Amino acid sequence: MKFPLKRWPRLLLAAIHTRNPWAHRLVATLPRLKLDRPVFVVGLPRSGTSVFVRYFAKHPHFAHWSEAPTVWDPHYRARDTDHRWTAAEATDAAIRRIDNNFAYYTKWKGKARFVNKHPRNSVRVPFLMAGWPDAHIICLQRDPRAVVWSLVCRTRAESWRSGYPLGQFARPPGWREIDARPDLVEKFSLASVALHETMRDDIAQHVPDAQLHSVRYEDFVKDCHGVLRGLWEACGAEFKPRAVSDVPETLVNMNAKWSREMKPEDIATMQPIVEPMVHELRYDEDGPSKAAG
């Protein structure tokens, strides 16, 4: 494979840029650039946003930088901060820092558009729309029972997460009371419902219909090509056949793990909390085996 000599300066800049918080501060001071109709992928933690955006970003028009946590928030690792942001946090300085970093990254990658997913943005939709009124929002939904179990499993598997509230996952309004619950299943059930309700209400209030695109994880893994094509076109990116050349047509649906692996007492703890959300999102119409395809 030949090294792209003509592109190496900007590729090197992009590589240094993404890995260095000091570079983020420097780029914020460069002449102002603005993103053109950025695409922000939102959804609950462990809802499939990572795998989704990985393939959505295969479109040649898009530069993809996820999750870019320290660009969004220089205090990303703080243990006692609220993740909820509204239009009040959309100051000129904050928007310039984020906009410049993402816009210069897009330019250095030689792309026209930008896409990012960051789970904390599920409670920051008013901030996003105040800063980027032309943004497209892709909202990914997944069976909440699968989300809760995935959050529990990831927290148990990664010991460092025990040192952070809610395992360093997104913190909804009221997170301190939720985090005080000792049982992980109860904690993440309550957190998932609070995150969903906040995101749902914010989207209804702040995102124009033409700029909102909802997709179910279950539909995406069953038909990756069809879902991506529809979303690319909805976001104003013409379909390019080469964009799906290395995208699988289907993915393994991981939803049924919760019904196989959770103990009966854990299911009994989770179900009353998430049942209204399950009903709202119509997952009670799918048994675990059907939802898993």
Backbone torsions as a table, in degrees:
resi	resn	phi	psi	omega
1	MET	NA	128.7	-179.5
2	LYS	-80.4	140.3	177.2
3	PHE	-74.0	132.9	-176.7
4	PRO	-75.5	83.4	-173.2
5	LEU	-58.1	-40.2	-176.7
6	LYS	-68.4	-26.1	-175.6
7	ARG	-100.0	-7.3	-169.6
8	TRP	-61.8	-34.6	-179.9
9	PRO	-60.5	-46.2	-177.6
10	ARG	-75.1	-31.1	175.3
11	LEU	-66.4	-38.8	177.2
12	LEU	-64.7	-43.4	176.9
13	LEU	-58.3	-44.8	-179.5
14	ALA	-62.9	-41.1	-179.2
15	ALA	-65.1	-44.6	178.4
16	ILE	-65.4	-41.7	-176.6
17	HIS	-59.3	-47.4	-174.2
18	THR	-69.7	-20.0	-172.3
19	ARG	-105.4	2.1	-170.6
20	ASN	-133.1	107.3	178.7
21	PRO	-58.7	-29.6	176.7
22	TRP	-65.9	-35.2	176.7
23	ALA	-65.2	-34.2	178.4
24	HIS	-60.7	-41.4	-180.0
25	ARG	-66.9	-39.1	179.9
26	LEU	-66.4	-45.0	-177.9
27	VAL	-63.4	-32.0	178.6
28	ALA	-61.6	-23.9	-178.1
29	THR	-91.2	-6.2	179.5
30	LEU	-70.0	165.1	177.1
31	PRO	-50.5	143.7	-170.9
32	ARG	-64.9	130.0	169.2
33	LEU	-122.6	152.7	179.4
34	LYS	-125.6	141.1	175.5
35	LEU	-72.6	146.0	175.9
36	ASP	-102.7	111.2	176.7
37	ARG	44.4	59.6	179.2
38	PRO	-62.6	156.1	177.1
39	VAL	-111.8	121.8	177.8
40	PHE	-112.6	123.3	178.8
41	VAL	-95.5	121.6	179.8
42	VAL	-120.2	159.0	-179.9
43	GLY	165.3	164.6	178.8
44	LEU	-64.0	150.9	172.6
45	PRO	-56.4	139.6	179.5
46	ARG	68.6	25.9	178.6
47	SER	-98.5	1.1	178.6
48	GLY	104.0	9.2	-177.8
49	THR	-64.7	-33.4	-177.5
50	SER	-65.5	-50.1	-178.6
51	VAL	-68.6	-34.5	179.5
52	PHE	-63.9	-51.2	-174.6
53	VAL	-68.8	-28.4	177.5
54	ARG	-58.0	-41.0	-178.7
55	TYR	-87.6	-32.8	175.7
56	PHE	-59.3	-37.2	-177.0
57	ALA	-75.8	1.4	174.9
58	LYS	-70.4	-17.8	178.4
59	HIS	-63.3	133.0	-173.4
60	PRO	-66.2	-11.7	179.2
61	HIS	-80.6	-16.3	-168.0
62	PHE	-105.7	133.7	163.8
63	ALA	-92.2	138.2	-173.9
64	HIS	-124.6	121.0	175.8
65	TRP	-134.4	101.7	179.9
66	SER	-130.8	141.1	2.2
67	GLU	-94.2	-8.1	-179.6
68	ALA	52.6	47.8	-170.9
69	PRO	-62.3	-39.3	-176.8
70	THR	-82.7	-10.6	169.3
71	VAL	-74.9	-46.9	177.4
72	TRP	-61.6	-45.6	-172.2
73	ASP	-142.7	106.8	178.6
74	PRO	-59.5	-18.9	179.1
75	HIS	-105.8	36.4	-173.2
76	TYR	-53.3	-38.7	-173.4
77	ARG	-89.9	4.4	179.3
78	ALA	-60.7	140.1	-173.7
79	ARG	-88.2	-12.7	-172.7
80	ASP	-129.3	25.6	179.7
81	THR	-99.1	152.8	174.5
82	ASP	-81.6	139.0	176.9
83	HIS	-89.5	-12.8	179.9
84	ARG	-71.1	122.4	174.5
85	TRP	-125.6	142.6	176.6
86	THR	-122.1	-168.2	178.1
87	ALA	-61.7	-22.4	179.9
88	ALA	-64.0	-29.2	179.4
89	GLU	-84.6	-6.9	-177.3
90	ALA	-83.6	60.7	178.6
91	THR	-74.2	162.7	178.7
92	ASP	-58.2	-40.7	-178.3
93	ALA	-66.2	-42.7	-178.7
94	ALA	-66.1	-45.0	-178.8
95	ILE	-67.3	-39.3	178.7
96	ARG	-62.9	-42.9	-179.6
97	ARG	-59.7	-47.4	-176.8
98	ILE	-72.9	-46.2	-177.0
99	ASP	-61.5	-47.5	-179.3
100	ASN	-61.8	-44.8	-178.4
101	ASN	-61.9	-45.1	-179.0
102	PHE	-73.9	-36.0	-178.0
103	ALA	-71.4	-41.0	177.3
104	TYR	-68.0	-38.3	176.3
105	TYR	-59.2	-44.5	178.3
106	THR	-60.4	-43.0	179.5
107	LYS	-64.5	-45.8	-178.2
108	TRP	-66.5	-27.4	176.2
109	LYS	-82.6	-5.9	179.1
110	GLY	71.9	32.2	-178.0
111	LYS	-112.7	165.7	-178.7
112	ALA	-96.9	-30.6	-173.6
113	ARG	-130.0	167.1	-176.5
114	PHE	-130.4	141.3	175.0
115	VAL	-132.4	141.3	179.3
116	ASN	-145.6	144.4	168.9
117	LYS	-124.7	136.7	176.5
118	HIS	-150.2	115.8	-174.3
119	PRO	-55.9	-30.2	179.3
120	ARG	-65.4	-20.6	178.2
121	ASN	-69.7	-8.4	174.1
122	SER	-63.8	-22.5	176.6
123	VAL	-113.7	23.4	-178.9
124	ARG	-131.8	21.7	-178.2
125	VAL	-58.7	-42.1	177.4
126	PRO	-60.9	-36.9	176.9
127	PHE	-64.2	-44.9	-179.6
128	LEU	-60.4	-45.9	-175.4
129	MET	-75.4	-25.3	174.5
130	ALA	-71.7	-36.5	-178.5
131	GLY	-83.5	-31.6	-176.6
132	TRP	-136.6	77.4	-175.3
133	PRO	-60.2	-20.8	-180.0
134	ASP	-95.0	9.2	-177.0
135	ALA	-67.7	148.6	169.1
136	HIS	-99.6	135.6	180.0
137	ILE	-110.9	119.6	172.3
138	ILE	-102.7	118.6	-178.4
139	CYS	-105.7	115.5	-179.0
140	LEU	-95.7	130.6	178.6
141	GLN	-116.0	146.7	177.0
142	ARG	-144.4	154.1	176.7
143	ASP	-48.0	118.4	-175.7
144	PRO	-60.4	-26.6	178.4
145	ARG	-68.5	-37.7	175.6
146	ALA	-67.8	-37.3	178.5
147	VAL	-63.0	-48.9	-178.6
148	VAL	-59.3	-46.8	-177.2
149	TRP	-66.7	-37.0	177.4
150	SER	-65.0	-40.2	176.7
151	LEU	-63.1	-42.7	179.1
152	VAL	-63.5	-47.2	-178.0
153	CYS	-63.9	-42.6	-179.1
154	ARG	-66.2	-38.3	179.6
155	THR	-67.4	-38.6	177.9
156	ARG	-70.0	-33.5	-176.0
157	ALA	-78.6	-26.7	-176.7
158	GLU	-113.3	97.9	-170.1
159	SER	-61.2	-28.7	-178.4
160	TRP	-62.4	-24.0	-177.4
161	ARG	-66.8	-22.3	-179.4
162	SER	-66.3	-16.0	179.1
163	GLY	-85.5	-0.7	-177.5
164	TYR	-123.1	148.1	173.5
165	PRO	-59.9	136.6	-179.6
166	LEU	50.6	32.5	174.8
167	GLY	65.0	20.2	-177.2
168	GLN	70.2	16.1	170.3
169	PHE	-85.3	174.4	-175.7
170	ALA	-57.9	140.0	-177.3
171	ARG	-108.4	114.4	179.3
172	PRO	-80.6	169.9	171.0
173	PRO	-54.0	137.9	-177.2
174	GLY	82.3	14.6	-173.5
175	TRP	-63.4	-30.2	-178.0
176	ARG	-64.0	-43.1	177.5
177	GLU	-66.1	-39.2	179.1
178	ILE	-65.3	-44.2	-177.3
179	ASP	-66.3	-21.0	180.0
180	ALA	-72.6	-14.9	178.6
181	ARG	-69.7	129.7	-175.4
182	PRO	-75.3	-25.5	-175.8
183	ASP	-85.4	123.6	-176.7
184	LEU	-62.5	-39.8	-178.7
185	VAL	-64.3	-45.6	177.6
186	GLU	-63.2	-43.2	-178.0
187	LYS	-59.5	-49.9	-176.5
188	PHE	-77.9	-22.3	172.1
189	SER	-66.5	-47.7	179.3
190	LEU	-64.7	-41.2	-179.7
191	ALA	-64.4	-41.8	-178.8
192	SER	-63.8	-42.2	178.1
193	VAL	-64.4	-43.7	-179.5
194	ALA	-65.1	-40.1	177.4
195	LEU	-63.3	-46.2	-179.1
196	HIS	-61.6	-46.5	-177.2
197	GLU	-63.9	-39.6	178.1
198	THR	-64.5	-47.8	-179.2
199	MET	-63.6	-44.6	179.9
200	ARG	-58.9	-48.9	-177.2
201	ASP	-68.0	-38.8	179.0
202	ASP	-65.1	-42.8	179.6
203	ILE	-62.0	-43.6	-179.7
204	ALA	-61.8	-32.8	-175.8
205	GLN	-88.2	-30.0	-167.0
206	HIS	-117.8	-17.3	-173.4
207	VAL	-106.9	119.0	176.0
208	PRO	-59.9	146.7	-177.3
209	ASP	-54.5	-40.1	-176.5
210	ALA	-68.6	-15.7	-178.0
211	GLN	-107.5	4.7	179.7
212	LEU	-109.3	131.9	-179.4
213	HIS	-135.4	111.4	-179.1
214	SER	-99.6	140.6	179.4
215	VAL	-144.6	139.8	177.2
216	ARG	-91.6	136.9	176.3
217	TYR	-51.5	-41.9	-176.6
218	GLU	-63.7	-37.0	178.1
219	ASP	-71.6	-38.6	-179.1
220	PHE	-63.5	-48.7	-176.4
221	VAL	-68.8	-20.8	179.6
222	LYS	-82.7	-26.0	-177.2
223	ASP	-151.4	73.3	-176.0
224	CYS	-59.3	-47.1	-176.2
225	HIS	-63.5	-46.9	-178.2
226	GLY	-64.4	-43.4	-179.7
227	VAL	-65.7	-44.1	-179.3
228	LEU	-63.7	-44.4	-179.4
229	ARG	-59.0	-46.1	-180.0
230	GLY	-62.2	-39.9	-178.5
231	LEU	-74.0	-39.9	176.2
232	TRP	-57.0	-48.5	-177.6
233	GLU	-66.0	-37.1	178.7
234	ALA	-65.6	-29.6	179.8
235	CYS	-89.2	4.7	176.4
236	GLY	86.7	19.1	177.9
237	ALA	-110.9	114.7	-178.4
238	GLU	-59.5	139.2	-179.7
239	PHE	-64.2	132.7	176.0
240	LYS	-121.0	117.3	-177.1
241	PRO	-54.0	-33.8	-178.4
242	ARG	-68.2	-16.5	-179.4
243	ALA	-65.6	-27.0	-179.0
244	VAL	-105.7	11.0	-175.6
245	SER	-63.8	-30.9	177.5
246	ASP	-119.7	29.9	174.6
247	VAL	-106.5	127.3	178.7
248	PRO	-65.2	150.5	179.7
249	GLU	-70.8	-32.1	178.4
250	THR	-138.7	162.1	174.2
251	LEU	-129.2	159.9	178.1
252	VAL	-70.5	128.0	177.0
253	ASN	-83.9	121.7	-175.2
254	MET	-96.8	10.2	-171.3
255	ASN	-64.9	-33.6	-171.7
256	ALA	-76.0	-3.7	-178.6
257	LYS	-58.5	-38.4	-176.5
258	TRP	-62.1	-38.7	-177.4
259	SER	-74.2	-24.2	178.6
260	ARG	-86.4	-34.7	-167.8
261	GLU	-104.1	-25.8	-176.8
262	MET	-72.6	140.9	175.2
263	LYS	-71.8	151.3	-179.7
264	PRO	-55.1	-37.6	-179.6
265	GLU	-68.6	-31.5	176.6
266	ASP	-70.9	-39.8	176.6
267	ILE	-63.1	-39.4	179.1
268	ALA	-64.4	-30.9	176.5
269	THR	-74.2	-42.7	-174.1
270	MET	-73.6	-44.9	-167.6
271	GLN	-56.0	-47.9	-178.4
272	PRO	-63.0	-27.8	-178.0
273	ILE	-77.0	-44.8	-173.8
274	VAL	-93.9	-7.1	-174.9
275	GLU	-56.1	-44.2	178.0
276	PRO	-61.4	-36.9	178.4
277	MET	-69.0	-41.5	176.7
278	VAL	-58.5	-43.0	-179.9
279	HIS	-68.6	-44.1	-179.7
280	GLU	-58.3	-41.5	-178.1
281	LEU	-88.5	3.9	174.8
282	ARG	66.8	29.4	175.5
283	TYR	-84.5	-11.3	175.3
284	ASP	-74.6	-10.6	175.3
285	GLU	-82.3	-11.3	179.6
286	ASP	-117.4	119.8	170.5
287	GLY	-67.2	165.5	-178.8
288	PRO	-53.8	-39.9	-177.5
289	SER	-71.4	-37.0	178.9
290	LYS	-69.1	-40.8	-179.8
291	ALA	-64.1	-25.5	179.4
292	ALA	-85.9	0.9	177.1
293	GLY	75.4	NA	NA
